Amino acid sequence: MTTPFVSSSVTAAQTANHITIDALLGDWRWTNPAISYSFPTSNSPLLWSTLLGSGYGPQSGDGEPWHSAAKSLTANDQINFELALQKWANVASISFTKLNEATNEVGDIRAAYSEDPDEFILAWTYLPGFSVRAGDIWINTLGLLNFQDWNPGTISFESILHEIGHTLGLKHPFFDSDYPFAATLPADLDNTLHTIMSYTYANLQGEQGNEFSFHPTSPMVLDIAAVQYLYGANGNFHAANDNYIYNDENIYHETIWDAGGTDTFHYSGAIPASIDLNASNGSYIGKPVYVQSNGVNLGLPIPNVWIAAGVTIENATAGQSNDILIGNASGNTLDGGLGIDTAVVRSQRSQFTLGKISTGYTIAENTNSNNRDTLIAVERLKFEDIGIAVDFDAHAGEVAKLLGAVFGRGAVANREYAGIGLAKADNGLDYEQLGEFAIAATGLETYDEIVTLLWRNLFGASPTRTEKSPYLKMLDSGQISIGALAVAAADSEFNADNIDLIGLLQTGLEYI
C-alpha cells in the first residue's frame, strides 16, 4: 500500500533479451498488478514527503506539490485520464482502482498539475522505484496540456498515455546519457508509429515532423509487447467473437489487442483501404492520418490501425472503393465489397492452389492445410511473382475474351498483354473501347484485314468473300464499330471454347 511516505513494493524488470522489449523497460515494475491511483486535492505536508532525494524536499522549497502553480486536475481531465488508464488495462493483466487521498493512503499513481518553466515540457513522471515520488505524474501548467482538452486523438491524450506508460515501468526507447548502457530501439522503430514512449514523429518513409494529424488513442504495438512482458497479457479483453467496425465518419489511430475468438474487420467507407491481418502490421483504414510539421501534412499517410503481436484477426470486409486485403496464416474470409479489390499473397504462386466456389474463390497454401482463405468479391490476387485476375463477369472476362478473339487463343497466356488490358479496363475503358484498343494494337488498318483477323482466330481459316461481306457492309455503313465487332467476336461461343473460358474460371487470368 502506498502512503504519502512509503511507496508500494516494486520488482526488478528482468531483460527479455529482445531489443524491441528491452529498449522500453525501466529498472522496476510494480509487484502488485492491482494498481491504485488518486487525484491530489491538497498540498498539505501530511500528504507529501518533505524528504530530500526520495521526496519533494521541504515545504519551503520548489518541489512540485509546493509550487504556487500546483493544482488538481479538472473533472474533464480526470475523466480522460481514467480513459487512458483503461487503455493500458485493456492490454495488460493489470487493474486500476481509484482512491480518495488520506494521510494513511494515496494512489500508486498520483496525477496533478505543477509548473516547469519550459513550456515545451508537457509533463513528467517518476517511474516505479523506491522513492515515494514513484508513480507521480505532473502536468505542466505552462504547457499545452493546460490549454487543450485531453480528448482521444489529441497530442494531450497521447501524452497522458505516455506518462502512464512510465508509471507502469516503461522508459523512453532512445539514448539517454544518464543511462548510457540501456538498450535502445533502432532508428526505424524509434517513432510514435510503433511506440508512444518515443519522441519521434515519422512516417514509414522516414520523413519527420512534430505531431500527427490524429494521435494514437491506445498503446501501440511495441508498448503492448513491453507492458505484457512486465505484467502479462489481458486474456479477457475481446476474448469472444468480435467485430471491429470502421467507417469514414471517424478517424482512427490505434493498435488492436484481441484475446481470442473469431474476429472480423468491417470497413464500410468509400476511401481506398489496405487491410493487413498480420500481427504487428498496420492497415490504412478510413480517413488518412499523416505526420505533420507545424500543421502541414508530410508525405504519404501512415498506417493507422495496427494489430498487436500475438493477435489473430481472422476475417475482413472491405468498403466501396478499390481495396487491398492481406490475410494471415490462419483461414481467412476476405470480402472485398464494392470496387476492384486485390488480395495480396506474400508468396510465390506455385505455393498456393486456387479453387472456384459458388461465392468466389479459395486460395490454399500447399504445405499448410490451416491456411485456406475464402475470397468473396475479390477481383485480383497479387502474388510475389504474378498477378491473377478472377473477375470473369467483368474486366478479367472481357480481357481474356478479347485476347483470344483479336490476338489468338495463345495470347490468353501472354501475361504482359493481359496486364495492359486489365489496366486499361480498370482505368475506365468500357468493353467496346477495350475492343477498339485491342484492334488498334494489331496495327491493321482496313476493315477487310480486321474482319479476316477475327474470323481466323475464331474458326482457324480465312473467311470467303461471302462470309465476310456482311461485316464489311456494317462497318462501312457505321452500323457497327470496330470495337463492337471485336466484342461480338470475343463473346461468341467459338471464342469461349478456343480460350477454354471454363478452365480459366478455375485458374484465373495471369498478368503482370
C-alpha positions, 0 to 999 in steps of 0.5 A: 500500500502506498502512503504519502511516505512509503511507496508500494513494493516494486520488482526488478524488470528482468531483460527479455533479451529482445531489443524491441522489449528491452529498449522500453523497460525501466529498472522496476515494475510494480509487484502488485498488478492491482494498481491504485491511483488518486487525484491530489486535492491538497498540498498539505505536508501530511500528504507529501514527503518533505524528504530530500532525494526520495521526496519533494524536499521541504515545504519551503522549497520548489518541489512540485506539490509546493509550487504556487502553480500546483493544482488538481486536475479538472473533472474533464481531465480526470475523466480522460485520464481514467480513459487512458488508464483503461487503455493500458488495462485493456492490454495488460493483466493489470487493474486500476482502482481509484482512491480518495487521498488520506494521510494513511493512503494515496494512489500508486499513481498520483496525477496533478498539475505543477509548473516547469518553466519550459513550456515545451515540457508537457509533463513528467513522471517518476517511474516505479522505484523506491522513492515515494515520488514513484508513480507521480505524474505532473502536468505542466501548467505552462504547457499545452496540456493546460490549454487543450482538452485531453480528448482521444486523438489529441497530442494531450491524450497521447501524452497522458498515455505516455506518462502512464506508460512510465508509471507502469515501468516503461522508459523512453526507447532512445539514448539517454546519457544518464543511462548510457548502457540501456538498450535502445530501439533502432532508428526505424522503430524509434517513432510514435508509429510503433511506440508512444514512449518515443519522441519521434514523429515519422512516417514509414518513409522516414520523413519527420515532423512534430505531431500527427494529424490524429494521435494514437488513442491506445498503446501501440504495438511495441508498448503492448509487447513491453507492458505484457512482458512486465505484467502479462497479457489481458486474456479477457479483453475481446476474448469472444467473437468480435467485430471491429467496425470502421467507417469514414465518419471517424478517424482512427489511430490505434493498435488492436489487442484481441484475446481470442475468438473469431474476429472480423474487420468491417470497413464500410467507407468509400476511401481506398483501404489496405487491410493487413491481418498480420500481427504487428502490421498496420492497415490504412483504414478510413480517413488518412492520418499523416505526420505533420510539421507545424500543421502541414501534412508530410508525405504519404499517410501512415498506417493507422490501425495496427494489430498487436503481436500475438493477435489473430484477426481472422476475417475482413470486409472491405468498403466501396472503393478499390481495396487491398486485403492481406490475410494471415496464416490462419483461414481467412474470409476476405470480402472485398465489397464494392470496387476492384479489390486485390488480395495480396499473397506474400508468396510465390504462386506455385505455393498456393492452389486456387479453387472456384466456389459458388461465392468466389474463390479459395486460395490454399497454401500447399504445405499448410492445410490451416491456411485456406482463405475464402475470397468473396468479391475479390477481383485480383490476387497479387502474388510475389511473382504474378498477378491473377485476375478472377473477375470473369463477369467483368474486366478479367472476362472481357480481357481474356475474351478479347485476347483470344478473339483479336490476338489468338487463343495463345495470347490468353497466356501472354501475361504482359498483354493481359496486364495492359488490358486489365489496366486499361479496363480498370482505368475506365475503358468500357468493353467496346473501347477495350475492343477498339484498343485491342484492334488498334494494337494489331496495327491493321488498318482496313476493315477487310484485314480486321474482319479476316483477323477475327474470323481466323482466330475464331474458326482457324481459316480465312473467311470467303468473300461471302462470309465476310461481306456482311461485316464489311457492309456494317462497318462501312455503313457505321452500323457497327464499330470496330470495337463492337465487332471485336466484342461480338467476336470475343463473346461468341461461343467459338471464342469461349471454347478456343480460350477454354473460358471454363478452365480459366474460371478455375485458374484465373487470368495471369498478368503482370 
